């Protein structure tokens, strides 16, 4: 084989090798990004599942009222500065549920 041909072949193979190394680096970066996105999606899903809705709180409080804790339920609602449950800021629902769950456990 011609020396120039061998040199060109060597240069081409060297470039292919470097391109493959770069491709591998890029694939690792893509894999890291996918992992990050998946982890974030799982975290968002878990948080969404933990969100307490007005209906959830209403159901629990209604059950406590039926168990004879009507006055205590009214006290919990008024403690959060409202006359009715729908007037309470939804970010407080989890705290209301915690207090409601204490009723009857004392």
Order of alpha helices (4+ residues) and beta strands (2+ residues): alpha-alpha-alpha-alpha
